[in-house]
C-alpha cells in the first residue's frame, strides 16, 4: 500500500485517491472555517481547524486551493483511517470549499 504521507500529485496517484475516497465515511463536517497548510515539499496539504481541533489530510484538494496559509470555509467527509496512516491527520474528502 502507498503511504498516505506521499500526497496525491500525479496521474499515477489518482488510483490511490479513488481508493481513499471510497472508504467508509466516519464523520461529515459542514461549513467550517480552517486554514490550508502545505507540509514539506512532497505535495501534502492539510486543513487545520482550531475551533474543532481538526487536522485533516485532504484527499482531493482542488489546485486553486493549494496555497499555504489560505483561509477557507469547507465541508466534507472524514474517511476511515487504518493504523499507521494518520501521521498527517485524518483522511478528508472535500465536498465544498471556498476562500474566505
C-alpha positions in Angstrom: 0.0 0.0 0.0 1.3 3.5 -0.8 1.8 5.6 2.3 -0.7 8.4 2.8 2.1 10.9 3.5 3.2 10.9 -0.1 0.3 13.1 -1.2 -1.7 13.0 -4.4 0.2 14.8 -7.1 0.3 12.8 -10.3 -2.0 10.8 -12.5 -0.5 7.7 -11.0 -1.7 8.8 -7.6 -5.3 9.2 -8.9 -5.9 5.4 -8.3 -4.8 5.9 -4.7 -7.0 9.0 -4.3 -10.0 7.0 -5.6 -9.3 4.2 -3.1 -9.3 6.6 -0.2 -12.5 8.4 -1.3 -14.3 5.1 -1.5 -13.6 4.3 2.2 -16.3 4.5 4.7 -17.2 8.0 5.9 -16.9 8.2 9.7 -18.0 11.8 10.1 -19.4 14.7 8.0 -18.3 18.3 8.5 -20.3 21.2 7.2 -19.3 24.9 6.7 -16.3 25.0 9.0 -13.5 27.6 8.9 -10.0 26.5 8.6 -6.6 27.2 7.1 -4.8 25.3 4.3 -1.3 24.3 5.2 1.4 22.8 3.0 3.5 20.1 4.7 7.1 19.9 3.5 7.9 19.6 -0.2 6.1 16.4 -1.1 2.7 17.9 -2.1 0.8 17.2 1.1 -1.8 19.7 2.0 -3.8 19.8 5.3 -6.6 21.8 6.6 -6.2 23.0 10.2 -9.3 24.0 12.2 -8.5 25.1 15.7 -12.1 25.7 16.7 -12.9 21.9 16.2 -9.4 20.6 16.9 -9.1 19.1 13.5 -6.1 18.2 11.4 -7.3 16.9 8.1 -5.2 15.3 5.3 -7.1 16.4 2.2 -7.6 13.6 -0.4 -8.9 15.8 -3.2 -8.0 19.5 -2.7 -8.7 21.5 -5.9 -5.5 23.1 -7.4 -6.6 26.7 -6.8 -6.7 26.0 -3.0 -3.2 24.6 -2.9 -1.9 27.8 -1.3 -0.1 27.8 2.0 -1.9 29.6 4.8 -5.1 30.2 2.8 -8.2 30.7 5.0 -11.1 28.6 3.8 -14.6 27.5 4.6 -15.1 23.8 3.8 -17.4 20.8 4.0 -16.7 17.2 3.5 -16.2 13.7 4.8 -13.7 12.3 7.3 -12.8 8.9 6.0 -11.9 5.7 7.7 -8.2 5.6 8.6 -6.2 2.5 9.1 -3.4 2.2 11.7 -0.1 3.9 10.6 -1.9 6.2 8.1 -2.7 9.1 10.4 0.7 10.7 10.5 -0.6 13.7 8.5 -4.0 13.8 10.1 -7.4 12.3 9.4 -8.2 11.5 5.7 -10.6 14.0 4.4 -12.7 14.3 1.2 -13.6 17.9 0.4 -17.2 18.2 -0.9 -17.3 22.0 -0.9 -14.6 24.6 -0.3 -14.4 28.4 -0.7 -11.8 31.0 0.1 -12.5 33.5 2.9 
